[in-house]
């Protein structure tokens, strides 16, 4: 458009100059020539203004083109992220029955950090009881029933079931929380990736970490059982 405007200006100037030259002999006055010059100056100013407007519009077109590219790139990244989100939404397999981590339902807060700390307190109490009992056995050689009751945690159900099940719960808590953290971390980086603020390789890194955590957790819940769970009505509080 700039070239077209320049050509139009040249043609107008040439036309006016030819007109002036052709009519000069016919007695064109100086006032007429000055009037032509003023018209040419006005045309030049008009063309300059048009060129400025064209430049502004070209700039707007460039900005719109960049915005369009950004929108297309974001849409492409969003489409790439769909497969990751689909994997995130895939449920774990809980078989039910007396299997560990099944009877209270998945991801319902049952294996929270507070419950984990409570279980650790029970484990510490059990270990302290065994340490105290061991010291007494070594000192006296034998223990009667009253002494065993004083020590605590020496009944058959506690030693057989709870001492086995409490570490199961602690391990499950750690593995479940690791699984949740990896899933949240993947969601975070996917959101950044869709906005163009994270690279694909970072998404893949977080994705692989999530898959590994889920595989470990799935293997645990598929093959780990509470001992003698029939003794305890659900929900279990080991």
C-alpha positions in Angstrom: 0.0 0.0 0.0 2.9 2.3 0.7 4.3 1.8 -2.8 0.8 2.4 -4.3 0.5 5.7 -2.5 4.0 6.8 -3.6 3.2 6.0 -7.2 -0.1 7.9 -7.0 1.8 10.9 -5.6 4.4 10.8 -8.4 1.7 10.6 -11.0 -0.1 13.6 -9.6 3.1 15.6 -9.4 4.0 14.7 -13.0 0.5 15.6 -14.2 0.6 18.9 -12.5 4.1 19.7 -13.7 3.1 18.8 -17.3 0.1 20.9 -16.9 2.1 23.8 -15.7 4.7 23.4 -18.4 2.2 23.0 -21.2 0.2 26.0 -20.2 3.1 28.2 -19.3 3.3 29.6 -22.8 -0.4 30.2 -22.7 0.1 32.7 -20.0 -0.4 30.8 -16.7 0.0 33.3 -13.9 2.4 32.9 -10.9 -0.7 32.7 -8.6 -1.9 29.6 -10.5 1.5 27.9 -10.2 1.6 28.6 -6.5 -1.9 27.2 -6.2 -0.7 24.0 -7.9 2.3 23.8 -5.5 0.0 24.2 -2.5 -2.2 21.3 -3.8 0.9 19.1 -4.2 2.0 20.0 -0.7 -1.4 19.1 0.6 -1.3 15.8 -1.2 2.1 15.0 0.2 0.9 15.7 3.7 -2.2 13.5 3.1 0.0 10.6 1.8 2.3 10.9 4.9 -0.7 10.7 7.2 -2.0 7.7 5.2 1.3 6.0 5.5 1.3 6.6 9.3 -2.2 5.0 9.5 -1.0 2.1 7.4 2.0 1.6 9.7 -0.3 1.6 12.8 -2.6 -1.0 11.2 0.3 -3.1 10.1 1.5 -3.1 13.7 -2.0 -4.1 14.9 -2.1 -6.9 12.3 1.3 -8.2 13.6 0.1 -8.2 17.2 -3.1 -10.0 16.2 -1.0 -12.6 14.3 1.2 -13.1 17.4 -1.9 -13.5 19.6 -3.3 -16.0 17.1 0.0 -18.0 17.2 -0.1 -17.9 21.0 -3.7 -19.2 21.1 -2.9 -22.0 18.7 0.2 -23.0 20.7 -1.7 -23.0 23.9 -4.5 -25.1 22.3 -1.8 -27.5 21.1 -0.3 -27.8 24.6 -3.7 -28.3 26.1 -4.4 -31.1 23.7 -1.0 -32.7 24.6 -1.9 -32.5 28.3 -5.1 -34.4 27.8 -3.4 -37.8 27.9 -1.7 -36.9 31.1 -4.9 -35.7 32.8 -6.6 -38.9 31.6 -3.9 -41.0 33.3 -4.3 -38.9 36.5 -8.0 -39.7 36.6 -7.5 -43.4 36.3 -8.6 -45.1 39.5 -6.6 -47.6 41.5 -7.9 -51.1 41.9 -9.2 -52.0 45.3 -10.3 -55.6 45.6 -12.2 -55.4 48.8 -12.5 -58.1 51.5 -10.0 -58.1 54.3 -7.3 -56.7 52.1 -5.4 -53.8 53.6 -6.3 -50.3 52.5 -9.6 -51.4 51.0 -12.3 -51.6 53.6 -12.4 -47.9 54.4 -12.2 -46.7 50.8 -9.3 -45.0 48.9 -8.1 -41.4 49.5 -10.7 -40.5 52.1 -8.3 -39.2 54.7 -8.2 -42.4 56.7 -4.4 -42.5 56.2 -3.8 -38.9 57.1 -0.7 -37.6 58.8 -2.6 -37.3 62.1 -3.5 -40.9 62.0 0.1 -41.8 61.1 1.4 -39.9 64.2 -1.2 -41.7 66.4 0.0 -45.1 65.0 3.6 -44.1 65.6 2.8 -43.4 69.2 1.3 -46.9 69.5 4.4 -48.4 68.0 6.7 -46.4 70.4 4.5 -47.6 73.3 4.8 -51.2 72.1 8.6 -51.0 71.8 8.9 -49.4 75.2 6.8 -52.2 76.7 9.0 -54.8 75.1 12.1 -53.1 76.3 10.8 -52.9 79.9 9.7 -56.5 79.8 13.1 -57.7 78.4 14.9 -55.8 81.2 12.7 -57.5 83.8 13.1 -60.9 82.3 16.9 -60.5 82.3 16.9 -59.3 85.9 14.5 -61.9 87.4 14.6 -64.7 85.0 10.7 -65.0 84.7 7.6 -62.9 85.0 4.2 -63.7 86.5 0.8 -62.5 85.1 0.6 -59.4 87.2 4.0 -58.2 86.0 3.0 -58.8 82.4 -0.2 -56.8 82.9 1.8 -54.0 84.4 4.1 -53.9 81.4 1.2 -53.8 79.0 0.8 -54.8 75.3 1.6 -58.4 76.2 -1.8 -60.0 75.3 -2.0 -62.4 72.4 -4.2 -60.2 70.1 -2.0 -57.2 70.5 1.2 -59.0 69.8 -0.1 -61.1 67.0 -2.3 -58.7 65.1 -1.6 -55.1 66.1 2.1 -55.3 66.2 1.9 -56.6 62.6 -0.8 -54.3 61.3 0.5 -51.0 62.7 3.7 -51.0 60.4 1.4 -51.9 57.5 -0.6 -48.8 58.2 2.4 -46.6 58.5 3.9 -47.9 55.2 0.6 -47.4 53.5 0.3 -43.9 54.8 3.7 -43.0 53.4 3.0 -44.6 50.0 -0.4 -43.0 49.7 0.9 -39.6 50.6 3.7 -40.0 48.1 1.2 -41.0 45.4 -1.0 -37.9 46.2 2.0 -35.6 46.2 3.3 -36.9 42.9 -0.2 -36.5 41.4 -0.5 -32.9 42.6 3.0 -32.1 41.3 2.1 -33.4 37.9 -1.1 -31.3 37.9 0.9 -28.2 38.8 3.4 -28.7 36.0 0.6 -29.5 33.5 -1.0 -26.2 34.3 2.3 -24.4 33.8 2.8 -26.3 30.5 -0.6 -25.2 29.2 0.4 -21.6 29.9 3.7 -22.0 28.1 5.7 -21.6 31.3 7.1 -25.2 31.5 8.8 -27.5 29.0 7.5 -30.8 27.8 10.5 -32.6 29.3 9.6 -31.3 32.7 6.0 -32.6 32.2 7.4 -36.0 31.2 9.7 -36.1 34.3 6.8 -35.4 36.7 4.6 -37.9 34.8 7.2 -40.7 35.2 7.5 -39.9 38.9 3.7 -40.1 39.2 3.5 -43.4 37.4 6.3 -44.9 39.6 4.5 -43.7 42.8 1.2 -45.1 41.6 2.7 -48.4 40.6 4.3 -48.8 44.0 1.1 -47.9 45.8 -1.0 -50.2 43.6 1.4 -53.1 44.2 1.2 -52.5 48.0 -2.6 -52.3 48.2 -3.0 -55.4 45.8 -0.8 -57.7 47.9 -0.9 -56.4 51.5 -3.4 -57.7 54.0 -4.1 -57.0 57.7 -3.5 -59.9 60.0 -6.5 -61.5 61.6 -8.8 -58.6 60.6 -11.9 -60.6 61.6 -11.1 -59.6 65.2 -11.8 -56.0 64.5 -14.9 -54.3 63.2 -14.3 -51.7 60.4 -13.0 -49.1 60.3 -9.8 -50.4 61.7 -7.7 -48.1 63.9 -4.2 -49.5 64.0 
